[in-house]
Amino acid sequence: MPVTIDELMNIAREQGQRNAEGWRRSAISRAYYAAYHRCREWERALPALGANVGSQGGRHQELINRLKHPDRACSAVMKLRSKANGAQLEVQRERRVKADYRLNDWVSEKELSEQLDQVAQLIARCDEAPGADLTAPWTGRINPSGTPPPNPTPSDTRPSAPR
């Protein structure tokens, strides 16, 4: 039976509760793959694929590139979401590469926490209805950590979509 995105995230959360670096590394990787697969699904719902402009690489980098450079057929809201998804996915991928391949680099609890929180944000953004406004205050700006500004000023906020 195929695994779901929710199952990958549940596995990541469970692994992250164990107090050992190896489990943190595995949790970061599982969370990344939940985000990657959700972004692939989300991209398929766009009216057209974005441009593969930017760093060269495999399928993961190509997805990031396309998300960061959405097609003009996308609405303004979808372009913002796509760019935010691409930027966050790139940060998450960098953490996953560190967790999986840079075995001499320490992986902290803070990195795990950021990964889990940001993947949850990305999945929630992907799960928004295509025509709905973003529910979280969002300006399209990304902090260096790959997250939206935590406390936007009133001029930065957007009204929440009705639930």
Phi, psi and chi 1 to 4 in degrees:
 res  aa     phi    psi   chi1   chi2   chi3   chi4
   1 MET       -  131.0 -177.9  167.1  152.2      -
   2 PRO   -66.2  151.1  -12.2   20.6      -      -
   3 VAL   -84.6  149.5   68.6      -      -      -
   4 THR  -105.1  166.8   67.0      -      -      -
   5 ILE   -61.6  -42.9  -68.9  161.6      -      -
   6 ASP   -60.3  -39.5  -72.2  -20.2      -      -
   7 GLU   -65.5  -41.1  -72.9  172.7  -45.4      -
   8 LEU   -60.0  -42.2  -73.2  172.6      -      -
   9 MET   -68.1  -39.2  -84.1  -55.2  -70.1      -
  10 ASN   -63.1  -41.1  -71.9  -23.5      -      -
  11 ILE   -62.4  -44.2  -69.5  166.7      -      -
  12 ALA   -60.1  -45.7      -      -      -      -
  13 ARG   -62.8  -43.5  -74.4 -173.7 -162.8  101.2
  14 GLU   -62.8  -45.3  -72.6  175.2   20.3      -
  15 GLN   -64.0  -36.9  -69.9  176.3  -20.8      -
  16 GLY   -67.1  -18.8      -      -      -      -
  17 GLN   -79.8  -13.7  -68.8  175.2   -1.8      -
  18 ARG   -82.1  139.9  -61.0 -174.5 -178.5 -174.5
  19 ASN   -93.7   65.9 -166.8   17.9      -      -
  20 ALA  -152.1  144.9      -      -      -      -
  21 GLU   -61.2  -37.7 -174.2 -178.7    2.5      -
  22 GLY   -58.7  -39.4      -      -      -      -
  23 TRP   -70.1  -37.5  -72.7  110.5      -      -
  24 ARG   -61.3  -43.1  -74.1 -167.4  -63.5  -87.5
  25 ARG   -59.6  -46.5  -71.3  175.1  179.2  -85.6
  26 SER   -64.3  -40.3 -177.3      -      -      -
  27 ALA   -63.9  -41.8      -      -      -      -
  28 ILE   -60.9  -42.3  -74.8  171.2      -      -
  29 SER   -65.2  -47.2 -174.6      -      -      -
  30 ARG   -61.5  -41.8  -69.5  -50.4   93.7 -152.6
  31 ALA   -63.3  -42.1      -      -      -      -
  32 TYR   -58.4  -45.8  167.3   75.6      -      -
  33 TYR   -66.4  -31.3  -80.0  103.0      -      -
  34 ALA   -62.4  -44.7      -      -      -      -
  35 ALA   -65.5  -45.1      -      -      -      -
  36 TYR   -58.9  -48.8  169.7   77.0      -      -
  37 HIS   -68.8  -34.0  -71.9  -69.0      -      -
  38 ARG   -67.5  -39.3 -176.8   61.7 -174.7  100.2
  39 CYS   -65.0  -37.4  -78.4      -      -      -
  40 ARG   -61.5  -45.7  -76.6 -175.6   56.5 -153.4
  41 GLU   -61.1  -45.8  -71.4  176.5   -4.6      -
  42 TRP   -61.9  -42.8 -175.4   81.7      -      -
  43 GLU   -60.8  -36.7 -178.0 -168.5   38.6      -
  44 ARG   -63.1  -22.7  -71.9 -175.1 -161.8  121.2
  45 ALA   -85.7   -7.9      -      -      -      -
  46 LEU   -72.0  154.7  -65.2  174.7      -      -
  47 PRO   -65.3  -26.7   14.7  -21.9      -      -
  48 ALA  -158.3  152.8      -      -      -      -
  49 LEU   -74.2  148.8  -63.4 -178.2      -      -
  50 GLY   -75.0 -179.7      -      -      -      -
  51 ALA   -86.5  137.4      -      -      -      -
  52 ASN   -84.5   73.4 -176.0   15.0      -      -
  53 VAL  -114.7  132.1  175.9      -      -      -
  54 GLY   131.3 -154.3      -      -      -      -
  55 SER   -55.6  141.6  -60.4      -      -      -
  56 GLN   -82.2  148.7  -63.1  -60.9  -51.1      -
  57 GLY   174.7 -166.6      -      -      -      -
  58 GLY   -82.9 -158.8      -      -      -      -
  59 ARG   -60.6  -35.9  -69.1 -179.2 -176.5 -172.4
  60 HIS   -66.0  -47.2  -67.1 -112.8      -      -
  61 GLN   -66.2  -37.8 -174.2   61.5   50.3      -
  62 GLU   -62.7  -40.2  -70.7  173.9   -0.5      -
  63 LEU   -62.7  -46.3  173.7   61.7      -      -
  64 ILE   -57.4  -46.6  -69.8  165.7      -      -
  65 ASN   -58.8  -47.3  -69.0  -14.0      -      -
  66 ARG   -64.4  -39.0  -69.2 -169.5  -51.2  -92.6
  67 LEU   -66.3  -38.4  -68.8  171.7      -      -
  68 LYS   -74.3  -15.2  -71.5  172.3   69.8  174.4
  69 HIS  -129.6   68.7  -59.9   93.2      -      -
  70 PRO   -64.6  154.2   22.0  -29.1      -      -
  71 ASP   -69.8  151.8 -169.8   82.1      -      -
  72 ARG   -66.7  -15.6   61.8 -175.6  176.4  157.4
  73 ALA   -72.2  -13.8      -      -      -      -
  74 CYS   -77.3  146.7  -65.3      -      -      -
  75 SER   -68.0  166.8   70.3      -      -      -
  76 ALA   -59.2  -43.4      -      -      -      -
  77 VAL   -63.7  -43.1  168.6      -      -      -
  78 MET   -66.2  -35.9  -63.8  -50.2  -74.0      -
  79 LYS   -62.9  -44.3  -74.4  177.9 -174.9  175.5
  80 LEU   -60.3  -46.0  -82.6  176.7      -      -
  81 ARG   -61.9  -44.0  -73.7 -173.2 -163.6  175.1
  82 SER   -61.7  -46.7 -172.7      -      -      -
  83 LYS   -63.4  -41.6  -70.8  175.7 -177.0 -178.6
  84 ALA   -64.7  -43.5      -      -      -      -
  85 ASN   -60.9  -44.8  -71.8  -12.9      -      -
  86 GLY   -62.6  -43.9      -      -      -      -
  87 ALA   -65.5  -43.8      -      -      -      -
  88 GLN   -67.9  -41.2  -86.4 -168.2  -40.2      -
  89 LEU   -62.1  -36.4 -170.3   61.5      -      -
  90 GLU   -64.5  -44.3 -172.6  166.6   47.4      -
  91 VAL   -62.8  -43.2  169.5      -      -      -
  92 GLN   -64.2  -37.2  -66.9  156.2    7.6      -
  93 ARG   -66.1  -41.0 -179.6  178.7 -176.3 -139.2
  94 GLU   -59.8  -40.9  -70.1  168.5    7.4      -
  95 ARG   -65.8  -39.5  -82.7 -164.5 -151.8  103.9
  96 ARG   -64.5  -41.4 -161.7  -97.1  -45.2  162.5
  97 VAL   -61.9  -43.7  167.1      -      -      -
  98 LYS   -60.8  -46.7  177.6 -177.6  176.7 -176.6
  99 ALA   -63.7  -38.6      -      -      -      -
 100 ASP   -86.9  -29.7  -74.0  -12.6      -      -
 101 TYR  -122.3  -25.1  -60.4  110.6      -      -
 102 ARG   -97.5   72.8  -63.0 -175.2 -169.8  132.4
 103 LEU   -68.9  -18.0  -59.4 -178.2      -      -
 104 ASN   -88.1   -5.9  -69.1  -36.6      -      -
 105 ASP   -94.5  133.8  -66.6  -11.0      -      -
 106 TRP   -69.7  137.9  176.5 -105.4      -      -
 107 VAL  -110.5  115.8  174.1      -      -      -
 108 SER   -89.0  165.0   70.2      -      -      -
 109 GLU   -63.9  -34.1  -69.6  177.3   16.7      -
 110 LYS   -62.8  -42.9 -179.8 -178.5  178.2 -163.2
 111 GLU   -62.2  -41.5  -71.6  170.5  -67.7      -
 112 LEU   -62.7  -47.4  169.6   61.5      -      -
 113 SER   -59.5  -44.7  177.0      -      -      -
 114 GLU   -61.6  -42.1  -71.1  174.0  -10.7      -
 115 GLN   -61.4  -49.1 -174.9   82.1  -17.4      -
 116 LEU   -63.5  -43.1  -66.0  174.7      -      -
 117 ASP   -64.3  -44.7  -70.2  -13.6      -      -
 118 GLN   -70.9  -35.7  -69.2  170.3   18.8      -
 119 VAL   -64.8  -40.9  167.7      -      -      -
 120 ALA   -61.7  -40.6      -      -      -      -
 121 GLN   -61.5  -46.4  -72.0  174.2    4.2      -
 122 LEU   -62.5  -46.0 -175.7  148.9      -      -
 123 ILE   -62.8  -42.1  -70.4  171.2      -      -
 124 ALA   -61.9  -39.9      -      -      -      -
 125 ARG   -65.0  -40.7 -169.8  178.5  -45.8  112.1
 126 CYS   -66.1  -31.5  -72.5      -      -      -
 127 ASP   -79.7  -11.0  -70.9  -14.7      -      -
 128 GLU   -62.1  145.5  -72.8  -72.4  -33.1      -
 129 ALA   -59.4  141.1      -      -      -      -
 130 PRO   -54.7  -36.0  -24.1   31.7      -      -
 131 GLY   -92.2   -6.1      -      -      -      -
 132 ALA   -77.6  152.0      -      -      -      -
 133 ASP   -73.3  161.9 -157.3   -8.3      -      -
 134 LEU   -66.1  139.2  -58.4  172.4      -      -
 135 THR   -83.3  -29.5   58.4      -      -      -
 136 ALA   -90.3  148.6      -      -      -      -
 137 PRO   -55.3  127.8  -22.5   31.6      -      -
 138 TRP  -153.1  132.8 -175.8 -104.9      -      -
 139 THR  -115.2   -7.0   62.4      -      -      -
 140 GLY    92.1   -7.3      -      -      -      -
 141 ARG   -82.5  144.8  -67.2 -166.7  -53.6 -101.1
 142 ILE  -119.7  131.9  -57.1  -69.7      -      -
 143 ASN   -74.3  163.3  -71.6  -26.7      -      -
 144 PRO   -55.9  -27.0  -24.7   32.6      -      -
 145 SER   -79.6   -4.4   65.3      -      -      -
 146 GLY    93.0   11.5      -      -      -      -
 147 THR  -114.0  160.2   61.3      -      -      -
 148 PRO   -69.2  159.9   20.3  -26.6      -      -
 149 PRO   -56.0  133.8  -20.5   29.3      -      -
 150 PRO   -69.2  -37.5   21.3  -28.4      -      -
 151 ASN  -130.8   78.9  -64.0  -48.5      -      -
 152 PRO   -65.9  152.0   21.2  -27.7      -      -
 153 THR   -73.0  160.5   61.5      -      -      -
 154 PRO   -53.3  -33.4  -27.0   34.3      -      -
 155 SER   -70.6  -17.4   64.2      -      -      -
 156 ASP   -88.1  -10.6  -73.2  -16.1      -      -
 157 THR   -85.9  154.0   59.8      -      -      -
 158 ARG  -119.4  147.8  -66.9  177.4  158.7 -137.3
 159 PRO   -65.9  147.5   19.1  -26.5      -      -
 160 SER   -73.8  145.6  -65.1      -      -      -
 161 ALA   -71.0  144.0      -      -      -      -
 162 PRO   -64.6  145.1   10.9  -14.5      -      -
 163 ARG  -105.0      -  -65.5 -117.6  174.0 -137.0
